[in-house]
């Protein structure tokens, strides 16, 4: 029961955070989106507009030629959706 309460209140919090972007009829699709850990397949699915960042990060990884291991850390605010 606690699991569902947390999921519901988390959804309500995230829905308020995004403002009026989402219509109520799309709430089910939105719920699937925020709980989905699958990679995107199409650029049209990149709702956070991370294409350029991802390209640069991929290039950095591919061009790393040292024999030492490579460690990458990503830092930033948890929710940055101001451009939506």
Secondary structure in CASP SS format (residue, H / E / C, confidence):
PFRMAT SS
TARGET T0000
AUTHOR 0000-0000-0000
METHOD secondary structure of the structure
MODEL  1
X C 1.00
X H 1.00
X H 1.00
X H 1.00
X H 1.00
X H 1.00
X H 1.00
X H 1.00
X H 1.00
X H 1.00
X H 1.00
X H 1.00
X H 1.00
X H 1.00
X H 1.00
X H 1.00
X H 1.00
X C 1.00
X H 1.00
X H 1.00
X H 1.00
X C 1.00
X C 1.00
X H 1.00
X H 1.00
X H 1.00
X H 1.00
X H 1.00
X H 1.00
X H 1.00
X H 1.00
X H 1.00
X H 1.00
X H 1.00
X C 1.00
X C 1.00
X C 1.00
X C 1.00
X C 1.00
X C 1.00
X C 1.00
X C 1.00
X H 1.00
X H 1.00
X H 1.00
X C 1.00
X C 1.00
X C 1.00
X C 1.00
X C 1.00
X H 1.00
X H 1.00
X H 1.00
X H 1.00
X H 1.00
X H 1.00
X H 1.00
X H 1.00
X H 1.00
X H 1.00
X H 1.00
X H 1.00
X C 1.00
X C 1.00
X C 1.00
X C 1.00
X C 1.00
X C 1.00
X C 1.00
X C 1.00
X C 1.00
X C 1.00
X C 1.00
X C 1.00
X C 1.00
X C 1.00
X C 1.00
X C 1.00
X C 1.00
X C 1.00
X C 1.00
X C 1.00
X C 1.00
X C 1.00
END
